[in-house]
């Protein structure tokens, strides 16, 4: 009878072990699928990082002045190790990406400013602003010729007050004559 009691216990233990084995296999399959997904994501991220390395960082590295090409190569080898290990959160990687992006932005801005400068230079030298007539074209009037400076300052002042459109105050002839008599030039 003692053997009969042990038999059902052994079958329940075997059933339990069998269920645990099925659960373990299911979990292993799940882990395998998750690892495959992770590897695909990591490979995609690695490819993206490699693209950034080849385009942005390599271009930036070519533009900077480093006297020893061996240093540039060592730097690129280090950056490739970061890409290989997919260490996107590496501070070195972050700084290099930001520095190369800033460099690219500055180069683009410099090129834009150069184009604007060349455009303005063309307008000034041979285009819209080359001559006085081309600058005044479009129905604008030329400024009246400035009167020749001659002998008497007061004559010039009177002419300026009467002829140039100063409407706020034009003194009477008698006032102007009195001013002339008071202010004789020191000769």
Backbone as ProteinMPNN parsed JSONL, in Angstrom:
{"seq_chain_A": "XXXXXXXXXXXXXXXXXXXXXXXXXXXXXXXXXXXXXXXXXXXXXXXXXXXXXXXXXXXXXXXXXXXXXXXXXXXXXXXXXXXXXXXXXXXXXXXXXXXXXXXXXXXXXXXXXXXXXXXXXXXXXXXXXXXXXXXXXXXXXXXXXXXXXXXXXXXXXXXXXXXXXXXXXXXXXXXXXXXXXXXXXXX", "coords_chain_A": {"N_chain_A": [[0.817, -1.172, 0.0], [1.955, 1.119, 0.595], [3.515, 1.503, -1.626], [1.609, 2.08, -3.515], [0.641, 4.591, -2.712], [2.858, 6.171, -3.21], [3.106, 6.056, -5.953], [1.01, 7.683, -7.209], [1.921, 10.166, -6.35], [4.369, 10.355, -7.612], [3.593, 10.467, -10.303], [2.218, 12.895, -10.339], [4.3, 14.597, -9.777], [5.884, 14.128, -12.024], [4.153, 15.1, -13.971], [4.1, 17.768, -13.222], [6.808, 18.448, -13.623], [6.907, 18.068, -16.362], [5.152, 20.081, -17.216], [6.572, 22.313, -16.342], [8.8, 22.044, -17.962], [7.687, 22.519, -20.502], [6.913, 25.157, -20.143], [9.407, 26.32, -19.764], [10.569, 25.896, -22.309], [8.833, 27.458, -23.864], [9.383, 29.98, -22.798], [12.092, 30.174, -23.478], [11.872, 30.253, -26.248], [10.496, 32.643, -26.531], [12.422, 34.431, -25.499], [14.387, 34.06, -27.43], [13.086, 35.097, -29.716], [12.8, 37.759, -28.862], [15.479, 38.48, -28.628], [16.243, 38.322, -31.312], [14.673, 40.377, -32.392], [15.791, 42.502, -30.982], [18.394, 42.394, -31.97], [17.927, 43.048, -34.643], [16.995, 45.682, -34.335], [19.263, 46.771, -33.128], [21.118, 46.385, -35.184], [19.995, 48.033, -37.121], [20.245, 50.484, -35.811], [23.008, 50.542, -35.563], [23.698, 50.673, -38.271], [22.631, 53.18, -38.866], [24.215, 54.786, -37.195], [26.696, 54.263, -38.364], [26.326, 55.409, -40.825], [26.078, 58.094, -40.053], [28.654, 58.409, -39.068], [30.186, 58.048, -41.39], [29.276, 60.111, -43.032], [28.728, 62.71, -41.654], [30.673, 62.946, -39.471], [33.101, 62.035, -40.583], [33.391, 63.827, -42.719], [33.62, 66.208, -41.307], [35.96, 65.664, -39.931], [37.777, 65.606, -42.051], [37.847, 68.291, -42.713], [39.036, 69.605, -40.571], [42.126, 70.827, -39.239], [44.626, 68.72, -38.743], [47.8, 67.804, -38.055], [49.002, 65.29, -38.123], [48.215, 62.458, -39.826], [47.927, 59.977, -38.77], [46.828, 60.327, -36.247], [44.247, 61.137, -36.948], [43.351, 58.762, -38.111], [43.472, 56.99, -35.924], [41.56, 58.181, -34.323], [39.256, 57.804, -35.937], [39.185, 55.018, -35.89], [38.58, 54.565, -33.193], [36.043, 55.753, -33.104], [34.708, 54.028, -34.83], [34.737, 51.707, -33.301], [32.966, 52.469, -31.306], [30.641, 52.639, -32.842], [30.453, 49.966, -33.665], [29.935, 48.691, -31.237], [27.522, 49.791, -30.768], [27.079, 52.066, -29.136], [25.311, 54.376, -28.647], [24.639, 56.161, -26.678], [26.998, 57.049, -25.709], [29.085, 59.55, -24.356], [31.206, 60.599, -25.87], [30.45, 59.967, -28.481], [28.075, 61.465, -28.654], [29.066, 64.119, -28.34], [30.745, 64.304, -30.58], [28.912, 64.01, -32.682], [27.344, 66.301, -32.284], [29.292, 68.305, -32.596], [30.122, 67.913, -35.253], [27.711, 68.376, -36.563], [27.292, 71.072, -35.914], [29.475, 72.162, -37.213], [28.814, 71.58, -39.87], [26.488, 73.12, -40.1], [27.601, 75.689, -39.804], [29.272, 75.784, -42.056], [27.367, 75.635, -44.088], [25.952, 78.004, -43.592], [27.996, 79.844, -44.058], [28.447, 79.386, -46.784], [25.987, 80.262, -47.793], [26.083, 82.97, -47.073], [28.277, 83.731, -48.618], [27.261, 83.373, -51.189], [25.226, 85.343, -51.135], [26.83, 87.604, -50.815], [28.331, 87.528, -53.21], [26.255, 87.895, -55.018], [25.377, 90.479, -54.355], [27.728, 91.836, -54.89], [27.929, 91.502, -57.641], [25.707, 92.968, -58.436], [26.496, 95.519, -57.659], [28.934, 95.96, -59.03], [28.468, 95.445, -61.793], [25.851, 95.448, -62.312], [22.732, 96.314, -61.139], [23.501, 98.556, -59.6], [25.603, 99.795, -60.809], [25.995, 102.246, -62.139], [25.255, 105.767, -61.679], [22.878, 106.477, -62.938], [21.538, 104.003, -63.131], [21.041, 103.515, -60.488], [19.255, 105.491, -59.845], [17.15, 105.087, -61.446], [13.733, 104.373, -62.353], [11.919, 106.381, -61.99], [12.699, 108.071, -59.998], [13.808, 111.189, -58.785], [16.725, 113.106, -59.297], [18.735, 114.511, -56.733], [18.735, 118.024, -56.256], [21.342, 120.016, -57.655], [23.969, 120.975, -55.584], [24.435, 124.266, -54.497], [27.106, 126.333, -55.651], [29.736, 127.111, -53.547], [30.363, 130.251, -52.561], [31.275, 133.571, -52.027], [29.775, 134.912, -49.729], [28.468, 133.886, -46.681], [25.988, 134.534, -45.662], [24.444, 135.148, -47.867], [24.264, 132.634, -48.996], [22.876, 131.362, -46.906], [20.441, 132.741, -46.984], [19.549, 132.038, -49.535], [19.334, 129.305, -49.189], [17.327, 129.175, -47.21], [15.111, 130.277, -48.505], [14.864, 128.818, -50.902], [15.006, 126.015, -50.491], [12.86, 124.818, -49.339], [12.386, 125.181, -46.642], [9.993, 125.754, -44.52], [9.288, 126.508, -42.046], [10.275, 128.896, -40.866], [11.023, 131.837, -42.403], [13.034, 134.499, -42.526], [12.338, 138.019, -42.71], [13.336, 140.36, -45.31], [14.476, 142.71, -44.252], [15.289, 141.874, -41.717], [17.28, 140.059, -42.395], [19.128, 141.802, -43.617], [19.825, 143.349, -41.404], [21.045, 141.4, -39.801], [23.254, 140.831, -41.384], [24.648, 143.194, -41.178], [25.358, 143.176, -38.52], [26.989, 140.892, -38.193], [29.854, 140.766, -39.297], [32.36, 139.374, -41.352], [35.402, 138.126, -40.016], [38.249, 139.325, -41.106]], "CA_chain_A": [[0.0, 0.0, 0.0], [2.869, 2.242, 0.615], [3.92, 1.717, -3.008], [0.476, 2.667, -4.227], [0.581, 6.009, -2.353], [3.988, 6.854, -3.835], [2.901, 6.079, -7.383], [0.294, 8.895, -7.636], [2.782, 11.322, -6.082], [5.378, 10.395, -8.647], [2.963, 10.906, -11.548], [1.94, 14.325, -10.243], [5.605, 15.27, -9.884], [6.269, 14.045, -13.432], [3.278, 16.047, -14.684], [4.564, 19.107, -12.875], [8.097, 18.619, -14.316], [6.581, 18.19, -17.785], [4.578, 21.424, -17.401], [7.674, 23.263, -16.193], [9.65, 21.917, -19.157], [6.973, 23.218, -21.577], [6.991, 26.589, -19.838], [10.795, 26.716, -20.03], [10.745, 25.951, -23.758], [8.096, 28.631, -24.349], [10.141, 31.161, -22.397], [13.304, 30.218, -24.292], [11.462, 30.702, -27.584], [10.179, 34.057, -26.392], [13.714, 35.129, -25.358], [15.037, 33.989, -28.731], [12.414, 36.073, -30.575], [13.141, 39.089, -28.37], [16.872, 38.731, -29.003], [16.262, 38.578, -32.751], [14.149, 41.738, -32.573], [16.806, 43.415, -30.453], [19.521, 42.402, -32.905], [17.499, 43.815, -35.812], [17.006, 47.093, -33.936], [20.662, 47.153, -32.917], [21.745, 46.457, -36.508], [19.484, 49.25, -37.755], [20.867, 51.616, -35.117], [24.42, 50.507, -35.938], [23.771, 51.191, -39.645], [22.391, 54.626, -38.781], [25.414, 55.386, -36.616], [27.757, 54.138, -39.361], [26.024, 56.425, -41.834], [26.475, 59.373, -39.456], [30.117, 58.424, -38.999], [30.74, 58.2, -42.739], [28.89, 61.38, -43.659], [28.951, 63.909, -40.855], [31.901, 62.997, -38.679], [34.252, 61.901, -41.483], [33.517, 65.097, -43.438], [34.121, 67.179, -40.327], [37.346, 65.319, -39.644], [38.575, 66.017, -43.201], [37.936, 69.748, -42.75], [39.844, 70.181, -39.502], [43.569, 70.739, -39.461], [45.408, 67.858, -37.853], [49.053, 67.621, -38.792], [49.366, 63.879, -38.219], [47.097, 61.643, -40.31], [47.817, 58.816, -37.882], [45.866, 60.709, -35.196], [42.906, 61.079, -37.545], [43.0, 57.354, -38.289], [43.201, 56.444, -34.589], [40.265, 58.727, -33.913], [38.216, 57.11, -36.694], [39.111, 53.646, -35.373], [37.838, 54.645, -31.928], [34.635, 56.02, -33.416], [34.159, 52.799, -35.406], [34.486, 50.787, -32.176], [31.718, 52.92, -30.669], [29.557, 52.227, -33.744], [30.373, 48.497, -33.614], [29.293, 48.326, -29.976], [26.249, 50.506, -30.749], [27.049, 52.887, -27.919], [24.76, 55.667, -29.054], [24.573, 57.042, -25.515], [28.359, 57.41, -25.319], [29.304, 61.0, -24.396], [32.099, 60.914, -26.983], [29.635, 59.921, -29.691], [27.164, 62.621, -28.619], [29.828, 65.351, -28.589], [31.214, 64.304, -31.966], [27.756, 64.271, -33.551], [26.979, 67.709, -32.132], [30.358, 69.138, -33.178], [30.088, 67.816, -36.714], [26.484, 69.051, -37.016], [27.537, 72.514, -35.809], [30.401, 72.489, -38.293], [28.051, 71.552, -41.122], [25.621, 74.294, -40.07], [28.442, 76.861, -40.044], [29.7, 75.756, -43.456], [26.189, 75.974, -44.889], [25.694, 79.426, -43.396], [29.07, 80.555, -44.743], [28.182, 79.287, -48.215], [24.843, 81.136, -48.068], [26.553, 84.352, -46.994], [29.137, 83.945, -49.778], [26.37, 83.553, -52.344], [24.604, 86.659, -51.014], [27.884, 88.589, -51.072], [28.621, 87.53, -54.642], [25.103, 88.48, -55.693], [25.435, 91.927, -54.143], [28.921, 92.33, -55.584], [27.565, 91.544, -59.048], [24.793, 94.099, -58.619], [27.23, 96.767, -57.499], [29.981, 96.132, -60.034], [28.056, 95.429, -63.189], [24.413, 95.241, -62.417], [21.751, 97.341, -60.807], [24.048, 99.727, -58.936], [26.88, 100.103, -61.448], [26.112, 103.672, -62.458], [24.306, 106.626, -60.965], [21.593, 106.399, -63.623], [20.847, 102.761, -62.789], [20.59, 103.6, -59.09], [18.178, 106.479, -59.739], [16.1, 104.671, -62.372], [12.456, 104.035, -61.744], [11.123, 107.572, -61.737], [13.199, 108.88, -58.892], [14.484, 112.41, -59.212], [18.033, 113.365, -58.728], [18.771, 115.642, -55.818], [19.203, 119.223, -56.964], [22.764, 120.296, -57.511], [24.28, 121.846, -54.46], [24.96, 125.535, -55.028], [28.531, 126.521, -55.471], [30.036, 127.955, -52.393], [31.063, 131.451, -53.005], [31.784, 134.53, -51.066], [29.11, 135.32, -48.508], [27.701, 132.86, -45.998], [24.622, 134.998, -45.452], [23.737, 134.98, -49.143], [23.967, 131.202, -49.085], [21.837, 131.067, -45.922], [19.187, 133.294, -47.496], [19.155, 131.194, -50.661], [18.921, 128.021, -48.65], [16.05, 129.335, -46.508], [14.04, 130.595, -49.454], [14.733, 127.891, -52.018], [15.054, 124.587, -50.237], [11.633, 124.315, -48.761], [12.253, 125.36, -45.202], [8.761, 126.53, -44.395], [8.976, 126.834, -40.665], [10.516, 130.305, -40.618], [11.869, 132.539, -43.35], [13.081, 135.874, -42.017], [12.058, 139.133, -43.615], [14.54, 140.929, -45.909], [15.061, 143.694, -43.337], [15.961, 141.12, -40.661], [18.504, 139.502, -42.973], [20.087, 142.902, -43.771], [20.313, 143.71, -40.07], [21.971, 140.357, -39.385], [24.487, 141.003, -42.149], [25.421, 144.328, -40.662], [25.899, 142.835, -37.198], [27.97, 139.811, -38.275], [30.846, 140.989, -40.351], [33.406, 138.354, -41.288], [36.705, 138.523, -39.477], [39.233, 139.164, -42.163]], "C_chain_A": [[0.862, 1.237, 0.0], [3.332, 2.53, -0.798], [2.797, 2.375, -3.804], [0.368, 4.155, -3.928], [1.713, 6.788, -3.042], [3.786, 6.993, -5.332], [2.133, 7.335, -7.819], [1.15, 10.142, -7.384], [3.814, 11.461, -7.181], [4.779, 10.858, -9.973], [2.634, 12.396, -11.497], [3.239, 15.139, -10.348], [6.062, 15.259, -11.338], [5.421, 15.002, -14.287], [3.742, 17.488, -14.45], [5.889, 19.417, -13.585], [7.844, 18.814, -15.808], [6.008, 19.587, -18.084], [5.668, 22.488, -17.295], [8.601, 23.237, -17.418], [8.999, 22.643, -20.341], [7.063, 24.735, -21.373], [8.4, 27.111, -20.131], [11.052, 26.84, -21.525], [10.03, 27.174, -24.362], [8.841, 29.921, -24.012], [11.431, 31.294, -23.218], [12.99, 30.714, -25.711], [11.154, 32.197, -27.579], [11.47, 34.891, -26.294], [14.439, 35.149, -26.703], [14.419, 35.013, -29.692], [12.76, 37.508, -30.168], [14.588, 39.461, -28.735], [17.013, 39.02, -30.497], [15.762, 39.993, -33.053], [15.179, 42.771, -32.126], [17.987, 43.516, -31.402], [19.166, 43.19, -34.167], [17.517, 45.307, -35.502], [18.432, 47.597, -33.752], [21.378, 47.289, -34.252], [21.283, 47.716, -37.235], [20.133, 50.49, -37.134], [22.357, 51.699, -35.479], [24.609, 51.062, -37.352], [23.573, 52.706, -39.667], [23.625, 55.351, -38.228], [26.569, 55.354, -37.616], [27.566, 55.191, -40.452], [26.415, 57.811, -41.314], [27.994, 59.491, -39.408], [30.705, 58.71, -40.376], [30.41, 59.55, -43.367], [29.321, 62.569, -42.812], [30.34, 63.955, -40.235], [33.13, 62.898, -39.579], [34.474, 63.192, -42.266], [34.091, 66.171, -42.524], [35.607, 66.929, -40.07], [38.267, 65.723, -40.801], [38.826, 67.522, -43.191], [38.809, 70.344, -41.655], [41.323, 69.944, -39.787], [44.221, 69.909, -38.367], [46.658, 67.506, -38.64], [49.4, 66.156, -39.019], [48.149, 63.06, -38.643], [46.888, 60.396, -39.458], [46.816, 59.104, -36.759], [44.436, 60.659, -35.725], [42.442, 59.628, -37.671], [42.683, 56.704, -36.952], [41.84, 56.929, -34.082], [39.127, 57.993, -34.62], [38.082, 55.656, -36.225], [38.332, 53.61, -34.063], [36.358, 54.876, -32.157], [33.972, 54.782, -34.018], [33.898, 51.751, -34.329], [33.192, 51.171, -31.46], [30.527, 52.49, -31.516], [29.354, 50.723, -33.661], [29.643, 48.046, -32.353], [27.936, 48.998, -29.792], [26.087, 51.299, -29.448], [26.584, 54.296, -28.28], [24.734, 56.661, -27.889], [25.959, 57.441, -25.006], [28.534, 58.925, -25.393], [30.221, 61.419, -25.547], [31.308, 60.957, -28.282], [28.722, 61.145, -29.753], [27.897, 63.919, -28.95], [30.273, 65.418, -30.049], [30.072, 64.578, -32.939], [27.363, 65.743, -33.486], [28.021, 68.621, -32.779], [30.316, 69.09, -34.707], [28.826, 68.478, -37.278], [26.663, 70.566, -36.968], [28.478, 72.97, -36.922], [29.658, 72.554, -39.627], [27.136, 72.765, -41.222], [26.425, 75.56, -40.392], [28.904, 76.924, -41.493], [28.546, 76.153, -44.364], [25.889, 77.466, -44.79], [26.756, 80.268, -44.109], [28.856, 80.527, -46.255], [27.025, 80.206, -48.617], [25.282, 82.597, -48.065], [27.46, 84.685, -48.179], [28.307, 84.168, -51.028], [25.698, 84.922, -52.308], [25.618, 87.759, -51.323], [28.166, 88.678, -52.569], [27.484, 88.144, -55.444], [25.116, 89.997, -55.561], [26.626, 92.536, -54.886], [28.633, 92.457, -57.078], [26.649, 92.731, -59.326], [25.541, 95.424, -58.556], [28.19, 96.988, -58.663], [29.46, 96.192, -61.468], [26.566, 95.331, -63.367], [23.621, 96.477, -62.06], [22.341, 98.611, -60.222], [25.34, 100.216, -59.581], [27.051, 101.585, -61.732], [25.06, 104.451, -61.692], [22.929, 106.542, -61.605], [20.827, 105.137, -63.257], [20.368, 102.773, -61.335], [19.394, 104.519, -58.948], [17.001, 106.082, -60.617], [14.825, 104.334, -61.625], [11.665, 105.264, -61.354], [11.588, 108.418, -60.571], [13.921, 110.094, -59.461], [15.849, 112.48, -58.581], [17.892, 114.513, -57.746], [19.277, 116.859, -56.584], [20.685, 119.44, -56.676], [22.971, 121.249, -56.347], [24.886, 123.13, -55.014], [26.455, 125.653, -54.753], [28.775, 127.472, -54.315], [30.888, 129.123, -52.887], [31.449, 132.306, -51.832], [31.052, 134.592, -49.76], [28.248, 134.195, -47.937], [26.244, 133.277, -45.87], [23.817, 134.922, -46.741], [23.339, 133.52, -49.322], [22.847, 130.814, -48.128], [20.485, 131.549, -46.414], [18.659, 132.438, -48.632], [18.641, 129.847, -50.162], [17.556, 128.13, -47.989], [14.91, 129.544, -47.481], [13.827, 129.458, -50.467], [14.625, 126.432, -51.658], [13.823, 124.057, -49.527], [11.579, 124.37, -47.254], [11.071, 126.278, -44.976], [8.481, 126.959, -42.971], [9.19, 128.319, -40.37], [11.467, 130.841, -41.666], [11.877, 134.005, -42.908], [12.814, 136.892, -43.127], [13.381, 139.695, -44.138], [15.245, 141.888, -44.964], [15.833, 142.98, -42.227], [17.282, 140.565, -41.175], [19.554, 140.595, -43.138], [20.664, 143.313, -42.43], [21.321, 142.667, -39.565], [23.313, 140.498, -40.106], [25.335, 142.139, -41.592], [26.05, 144.019, -39.318], [27.071, 141.84, -37.285], [28.867, 140.025, -39.488], [31.912, 139.902, -40.239], [34.695, 138.931, -40.761], [37.743, 138.277, -40.566], [40.546, 139.843, -41.777]], "O_chain_A": [[0.495, 2.274, -0.552], [3.526, 3.694, -1.149], [3.072, 3.171, -4.702], [0.028, 4.924, -4.827], [1.527, 7.947, -3.413], [4.256, 7.964, -5.924], [2.586, 8.007, -8.745], [1.084, 11.089, -8.168], [4.101, 12.571, -7.631], [5.441, 11.595, -10.703], [2.759, 13.089, -12.507], [3.263, 16.223, -10.931], [6.571, 16.263, -11.835], [5.93, 15.631, -15.215], [3.767, 18.307, -15.369], [6.074, 20.523, -14.092], [8.499, 19.639, -16.445], [6.352, 20.195, -19.098], [5.683, 23.448, -18.065], [9.114, 24.27, -17.847], [9.694, 23.314, -21.104], [7.264, 25.489, -22.325], [8.567, 28.202, -20.676], [11.691, 27.797, -21.961], [10.56, 27.834, -25.255], [8.922, 30.836, -24.831], [11.812, 32.399, -23.605], [13.747, 31.492, -26.291], [11.511, 32.92, -28.509], [11.586, 35.935, -26.936], [15.041, 36.159, -27.067], [15.142, 35.714, -30.399], [12.984, 38.365, -31.022], [14.877, 40.6, -29.099], [17.813, 39.867, -30.896], [16.349, 40.711, -33.862], [15.407, 43.776, -32.798], [18.522, 44.604, -31.617], [20.003, 43.917, -34.701], [17.996, 46.106, -36.307], [18.768, 48.706, -34.165], [22.166, 48.217, -34.436], [22.081, 48.388, -37.889], [20.518, 51.422, -37.84], [22.896, 52.788, -35.676], [25.546, 51.818, -37.611], [24.261, 53.422, -40.395], [24.021, 56.399, -38.739], [27.337, 56.312, -37.707], [28.53, 55.784, -40.935], [27.009, 58.606, -42.041], [28.548, 60.556, -39.679], [31.62, 59.524, -40.508], [31.197, 60.071, -44.157], [30.187, 63.344, -43.218], [31.093, 64.903, -40.456], [34.109, 63.611, -39.356], [35.615, 63.609, -42.459], [34.951, 66.951, -42.934], [36.405, 67.865, -40.0], [39.404, 66.134, -40.571], [39.889, 67.979, -43.611], [39.278, 71.474, -41.79], [41.706, 68.999, -40.475], [44.347, 70.343, -37.222], [46.583, 66.976, -39.749], [50.034, 65.824, -40.019], [47.166, 62.976, -37.906], [45.795, 59.83, -39.433], [46.049, 58.224, -36.367], [43.527, 60.196, -35.037], [41.291, 59.305, -37.376], [41.721, 55.943, -36.852], [41.077, 56.168, -33.488], [38.148, 57.603, -33.984], [36.973, 55.126, -36.173], [37.512, 52.716, -33.853], [35.516, 54.273, -31.491], [32.802, 54.515, -33.747], [32.938, 50.987, -34.431], [32.417, 50.304, -31.056], [29.518, 52.03, -30.983], [28.219, 50.249, -33.594], [28.827, 47.125, -32.399], [27.274, 48.795, -28.774], [25.07, 51.194, -28.762], [27.345, 55.262, -28.226], [24.801, 57.871, -28.104], [26.07, 58.104, -23.974], [28.165, 59.531, -26.399], [30.028, 62.484, -26.134], [31.474, 61.872, -29.089], [28.614, 61.786, -30.799], [27.412, 64.725, -29.744], [30.187, 66.472, -30.678], [30.253, 65.303, -33.917], [27.083, 66.361, -34.513], [27.668, 69.6, -33.435], [30.46, 70.118, -35.368], [28.87, 69.075, -38.353], [26.232, 71.269, -37.882], [28.292, 74.041, -37.5], [29.858, 73.48, -40.413], [27.012, 73.371, -42.286], [25.974, 76.403, -41.167], [28.925, 77.998, -42.093], [28.732, 76.924, -45.306], [25.604, 78.114, -45.797], [26.433, 81.297, -44.701], [29.061, 81.536, -46.93], [27.079, 80.852, -49.664], [24.901, 83.368, -48.946], [27.418, 85.804, -48.691], [28.61, 85.049, -51.833], [25.608, 85.593, -53.336], [25.3, 88.73, -52.01], [28.232, 89.772, -53.13], [27.72, 88.835, -56.435], [24.894, 90.714, -56.536], [26.525, 93.629, -55.443], [29.055, 93.426, -57.708], [26.803, 93.417, -60.337], [25.246, 96.345, -59.318], [28.25, 98.085, -59.219], [29.997, 96.949, -62.276], [26.082, 95.147, -64.483], [23.828, 97.552, -62.623], [21.722, 99.668, -60.34], [26.093, 100.971, -58.965], [28.148, 102.121, -61.577], [24.114, 103.891, -61.138], [21.919, 106.536, -60.902], [19.608, 105.179, -63.09], [19.389, 102.107, -61.0], [18.594, 104.351, -58.027], [15.941, 106.702, -60.529], [14.839, 104.048, -60.427], [10.816, 105.191, -60.465], [10.924, 109.386, -60.201], [14.567, 110.011, -60.506], [16.085, 111.979, -57.481], [17.035, 115.382, -57.908], [20.141, 116.741, -57.454], [21.196, 119.097, -55.61], [22.223, 122.211, -56.167], [25.745, 123.088, -55.895], [26.976, 125.142, -53.762], [28.102, 128.489, -54.152], [31.937, 128.979, -53.514], [31.889, 131.821, -50.79], [31.67, 134.339, -48.726], [27.405, 133.629, -48.633], [25.354, 132.432, -45.966], [22.616, 134.656, -46.699], [22.225, 133.211, -49.745], [21.967, 130.03, -48.485], [19.487, 130.841, -46.278], [17.466, 132.142, -48.692], [17.641, 129.326, -50.655], [16.707, 127.261, -48.188], [13.823, 129.007, -47.267], [12.687, 129.184, -50.84], [14.17, 125.651, -52.494], [13.804, 122.885, -49.152], [10.783, 123.655, -46.646], [11.166, 127.479, -45.228], [7.53, 127.699, -42.721], [8.369, 128.936, -39.691], [12.59, 130.355, -41.802], [10.839, 134.667, -42.918], [13.04, 136.635, -44.309], [14.422, 139.535, -43.501], [16.473, 141.885, -44.878], [16.911, 143.428, -41.837], [18.29, 140.599, -40.468], [20.729, 140.374, -42.844], [21.858, 143.595, -42.325], [22.337, 143.025, -38.968], [24.373, 140.306, -39.509], [26.563, 142.06, -41.541], [27.128, 144.518, -38.995], [28.034, 141.948, -36.526], [28.615, 139.494, -40.57], [32.32, 139.552, -39.132], [35.035, 140.083, -41.03], [38.059, 137.132, -40.89], [41.505, 139.815, -42.548]]}, "name": "protein", "num_of_chains": 1, "seq": "XXXXXXXXXXXXXXXXXXXXXXXXXXXXXXXXXXXXXXXXXXXXXXXXXXXXXXXXXXXXXXXXXXXXXXXXXXXXXXXXXXXXXXXXXXXXXXXXXXXXXXXXXXXXXXXXXXXXXXXXXXXXXXXXXXXXXXXXXXXXXXXXXXXXXXXXXXXXXXXXXXXXXXXXXXXXXXXXXXXXXXXXXXX"}
